[in-house]
């Protein structure tokens, strides 16, 4: 795999893993303190030609940096508790990869791009599972791990990385291990609703 592909994969993962220790005050003031409801809204990105459904009470923050386009979906509980979790982060990487790379080699590269920086930066890292899956009908690599955040809380993360239309995407769920919310269910619903235009 060439150097450019490795850099794209690494930048996707590093962007999706960044720990934000600050929360916009306007989000905290405007967040609802009621029990979350089971309604969904549709998010559409015309530039990258994808859409997905997300829980309507969750906040959305979009940003663009030199790695790509990033969307943070944050639970109202996270805002109320000043924890940033549960949170789902979707990253659309800048740059394109060679679509002639065999799918198995690409999935292995995704896993290496996810795990290698973790082993270097996380003292309490535990890889729980790694397996092949699909996202939006294309092959993907799923890695589940736990680590300890800057507050000393145990965090569980589920990362799914895939390539579609020559671009690498990563979608990650971060949740506190002892969190009673069923954020994994929301994560799976969002993934099931994710659609790309041709």
BELVENJO-V440767 format. One record per residue. N is the residue number from 1. RES is the residue in one letter. PHI is phi in degrees with one decimal (* if undefined). OMEGA is omega in radians with two decimals (999 if undefined). D_CENTER is the distance of its C-alpha to the mean C-alpha in Angstrom with 1 decimal. Layout:
# BELVENJO-V440767
n = (N | N)
res = (RES | RES)
phi = (PHI | PHI)
omega = (OMEGA | OMEGA)
d_center = (D_CENTER | D_CENTER)
This chain:
# BELVENJO-V440767
n = (1 | 2 | 3 | 4 | 5 | 6 | 7 | 8 | 9 | 10 | 11 | 12 | 13 | 14 | 15 | 16 | 17 | 18 | 19 | 20 | 21 | 22 | 23 | 24 | 25 | 26 | 27 | 28 | 29 | 30 | 31 | 32 | 33 | 34 | 35 | 36 | 37 | 38 | 39 | 40 | 41 | 42 | 43 | 44 | 45 | 46 | 47 | 48 | 49 | 50 | 51 | 52 | 53 | 54 | 55 | 56 | 57 | 58 | 59 | 60 | 61 | 62 | 63 | 64 | 65 | 66 | 67 | 68 | 69 | 70 | 71 | 72 | 73 | 74 | 75 | 76 | 77 | 78 | 79 | 80 | 81 | 82 | 83 | 84 | 85 | 86 | 87 | 88 | 89 | 90 | 91 | 92 | 93 | 94 | 95 | 96 | 97 | 98 | 99 | 100 | 101 | 102 | 103 | 104 | 105 | 106 | 107 | 108 | 109 | 110 | 111 | 112 | 113 | 114 | 115 | 116 | 117 | 118 | 119 | 120 | 121 | 122 | 123 | 124 | 125 | 126 | 127 | 128 | 129 | 130 | 131 | 132 | 133 | 134 | 135 | 136 | 137 | 138 | 139 | 140 | 141 | 142 | 143 | 144 | 145 | 146 | 147 | 148 | 149 | 150 | 151 | 152 | 153 | 154 | 155 | 156 | 157 | 158 | 159 | 160 | 161 | 162 | 163 | 164 | 165 | 166 | 167 | 168 | 169 | 170 | 171 | 172 | 173 | 174 | 175 | 176 | 177 | 178 | 179 | 180 | 181 | 182 | 183 | 184 | 185 | 186 | 187 | 188 | 189 | 190 | 191 | 192 | 193 | 194 | 195 | 196 | 197 | 198)
res = (X | X | X | X | X | X | X | X | X | X | X | X | X | X | X | X | X | X | X | X | X | X | X | X | X | X | X | X | X | X | X | X | X | X | X | X | X | X | X | X | X | X | X | X | X | X | X | X | X | X | X | X | X | X | X | X | X | X | X | X | X | X | X | X | X | X | X | X | X | X | X | X | X | X | X | X | X | X | X | X | X | X | X | X | X | X | X | X | X | X | X | X | X | X | X | X | X | X | X | X | X | X | X | X | X | X | X | X | X | X | X | X | X | X | X | X | X | X | X | X | X | X | X | X | X | X | X | X | X | X | X | X | X | X | X | X | X | X | X | X | X | X | X | X | X | X | X | X | X | X | X | X | X | X | X | X | X | X | X | X | X | X | X | X | X | X | X | X | X | X | X | X | X | X | X | X | X | X | X | X | X | X | X | X | X | X | X | X | X | X | X | X | X | X | X | X | X | X)
phi = (* | -76.8 | -60.6 | -61.6 | -61.3 | -60.6 | -65.2 | -61.7 | -62.6 | -65.0 | -66.4 | -60.6 | -67.5 | -61.6 | -65.3 | -71.0 | -96.2 | -61.9 | -96.1 | -94.0 | -98.2 | -119.1 | -126.1 | -58.2 | -61.6 | -66.3 | -68.0 | -65.1 | -68.3 | -94.8 | -78.1 | -83.2 | -99.5 | -81.7 | -67.2 | -58.5 | -102.0 | -93.2 | -106.2 | -127.8 | -116.9 | -100.5 | -105.0 | -127.4 | -116.1 | -68.2 | -65.1 | -99.9 | 57.6 | -139.6 | -145.5 | -157.9 | -96.7 | -138.3 | -60.2 | -63.4 | -85.1 | -79.5 | -90.3 | -121.3 | -131.7 | -108.7 | -149.9 | -126.0 | -134.5 | -69.8 | -85.0 | 158.5 | -99.4 | -125.0 | -123.3 | -103.1 | -107.3 | -122.9 | -67.2 | -62.6 | -63.0 | -62.8 | -67.5 | -67.0 | -94.6 | 53.7 | -112.1 | 65.3 | -139.3 | -69.3 | -148.7 | -119.9 | -121.0 | -111.8 | -120.3 | -109.8 | -70.8 | -72.7 | 82.7 | -128.0 | -113.1 | -71.5 | -72.5 | -84.3 | -65.3 | -57.1 | -54.3 | -62.8 | -64.0 | -66.5 | -63.5 | -63.6 | -65.2 | -58.6 | -62.6 | -64.0 | -65.5 | -79.3 | -82.5 | -60.1 | -64.5 | -64.2 | -61.7 | -79.6 | -109.6 | -113.6 | -71.1 | -101.1 | -72.7 | -136.5 | -80.0 | -89.7 | -160.7 | -143.7 | -157.6 | -82.3 | -152.7 | -131.4 | -136.9 | 52.9 | 80.8 | -117.7 | -60.5 | -143.1 | -113.3 | -109.4 | -126.7 | -113.3 | -143.4 | -126.9 | -154.3 | -116.1 | -84.3 | -64.6 | -91.1 | 91.2 | -85.1 | -80.3 | -115.6 | -106.3 | -131.3 | -120.9 | -114.8 | -122.4 | -121.3 | -153.9 | -125.8 | -146.3 | 53.6 | 77.1 | -118.7 | -90.2 | -124.3 | -137.8 | -128.0 | -129.8 | -104.2 | -114.2 | -145.5 | -67.2 | -58.1 | -94.5 | -77.1 | -75.2 | -65.7 | -96.2 | -67.4 | -63.6 | -65.1 | -63.0 | -58.0 | -65.3 | -65.4 | -62.4 | -62.2 | -64.2 | -89.5 | -66.0 | -134.3 | -115.5 | -78.2 | -76.4)
omega = (-3.04 | -3.07 | -3.14 | 3.12 | 3.13 | 3.12 | 3.11 | -3.13 | -3.14 | -3.12 | 3.08 | -3.08 | -3.12 | 3.10 | -3.10 | -3.08 | -3.06 | -3.13 | 3.11 | -3.12 | 3.10 | 3.10 | 3.10 | -3.12 | -3.13 | 3.09 | -3.13 | -3.11 | -3.08 | -3.11 | -3.12 | 3.10 | 3.14 | 3.12 | -3.12 | 3.11 | -3.07 | 3.08 | -3.08 | 3.02 | -3.14 | 3.03 | 3.11 | 3.06 | -3.07 | -3.12 | -3.11 | 2.99 | 3.03 | 3.08 | 3.05 | 3.08 | 3.12 | 3.13 | -3.01 | -3.13 | 3.10 | 3.09 | 3.10 | 3.02 | 3.12 | 3.05 | 3.04 | 3.06 | -3.07 | 3.06 | -3.11 | -3.14 | -3.04 | 3.06 | 3.06 | 2.99 | -3.02 | 3.13 | 3.07 | 3.09 | 3.13 | 3.13 | -3.13 | -3.09 | -3.13 | -3.07 | -3.05 | 3.10 | 0.03 | 3.12 | 3.07 | -3.09 | 3.06 | 3.14 | 2.98 | -3.02 | 2.95 | 3.09 | -3.13 | 3.12 | -3.12 | -3.09 | 3.10 | 3.10 | -3.14 | -3.09 | -3.14 | 3.12 | 3.13 | 3.12 | 3.08 | 3.10 | 3.08 | -3.11 | 3.12 | 3.14 | 3.11 | -2.96 | -3.06 | 3.10 | 3.12 | -3.14 | -3.13 | -2.98 | -3.05 | -3.12 | -3.05 | -3.09 | 3.03 | 3.05 | -3.07 | -3.10 | 3.01 | -3.09 | 3.04 | 3.13 | 3.01 | 3.02 | -3.13 | 3.07 | 3.12 | 3.12 | 3.14 | 3.04 | 3.12 | 3.05 | 3.08 | 3.12 | 3.00 | 3.12 | 3.12 | -3.10 | -3.07 | 3.11 | -3.09 | 3.11 | 3.08 | -3.09 | 3.03 | 3.12 | 3.02 | -3.11 | 3.03 | -3.09 | -3.08 | 3.14 | 3.07 | -3.09 | 3.08 | -3.13 | 3.12 | 3.08 | 3.05 | 3.07 | -2.98 | 3.00 | 2.99 | 3.14 | 3.03 | -3.05 | -3.10 | -3.09 | -3.11 | -3.14 | 3.10 | -3.08 | 3.12 | 3.09 | 3.09 | 3.12 | -3.13 | 3.08 | 3.11 | 3.11 | -3.14 | -3.11 | -3.06 | -3.12 | 3.09 | 3.02 | 3.10 | 999)
d_center = (23.5 | 24.3 | 23.3 | 21.6 | 19.2 | 18.4 | 17.9 | 15.4 | 13.4 | 13.7 | 12.9 | 9.5 | 8.7 | 10.6 | 9.2 | 5.6 | 7.9 | 10.4 | 12.0 | 13.7 | 16.9 | 18.2 | 17.8 | 19.7 | 22.9 | 23.2 | 20.0 | 21.6 | 24.9 | 23.8 | 21.6 | 23.3 | 24.7 | 25.4 | 24.0 | 21.0 | 22.3 | 21.0 | 21.0 | 18.4 | 18.3 | 17.4 | 15.2 | 16.6 | 16.0 | 19.4 | 18.9 | 16.2 | 17.7 | 15.1 | 14.9 | 13.3 | 14.6 | 13.2 | 15.4 | 18.0 | 18.3 | 14.8 | 14.7 | 13.0 | 13.0 | 12.9 | 13.7 | 14.8 | 15.5 | 17.1 | 14.0 | 12.9 | 11.8 | 8.9 | 8.5 | 8.1 | 9.1 | 11.2 | 13.7 | 17.4 | 18.0 | 15.7 | 17.7 | 21.0 | 20.5 | 19.2 | 16.5 | 13.2 | 12.1 | 11.2 | 8.2 | 5.1 | 3.4 | 4.3 | 6.5 | 9.9 | 12.0 | 15.6 | 18.3 | 18.9 | 19.5 | 22.7 | 22.4 | 25.4 | 23.5 | 23.9 | 20.8 | 21.3 | 21.5 | 18.3 | 16.4 | 18.2 | 17.2 | 13.5 | 14.2 | 16.3 | 14.0 | 11.5 | 14.5 | 17.1 | 15.7 | 14.9 | 18.5 | 19.9 | 18.2 | 17.9 | 21.2 | 20.3 | 17.7 | 18.1 | 16.5 | 16.9 | 16.4 | 15.5 | 16.4 | 16.5 | 15.2 | 14.8 | 12.4 | 14.5 | 17.4 | 16.6 | 16.3 | 13.0 | 12.6 | 11.1 | 11.3 | 11.7 | 13.0 | 14.5 | 15.7 | 17.6 | 16.4 | 18.9 | 20.6 | 21.3 | 19.2 | 17.6 | 13.8 | 12.2 | 8.8 | 7.8 | 6.1 | 7.2 | 8.6 | 11.4 | 14.0 | 15.8 | 18.7 | 18.6 | 15.2 | 12.2 | 8.8 | 5.5 | 2.9 | 2.3 | 5.4 | 7.8 | 11.3 | 14.8 | 16.7 | 19.6 | 17.9 | 19.9 | 17.5 | 16.3 | 12.6 | 12.0 | 14.4 | 12.6 | 9.3 | 11.8 | 13.7 | 11.1 | 10.4 | 14.2 | 14.8 | 12.8 | 15.8 | 16.7 | 20.2 | 22.4)
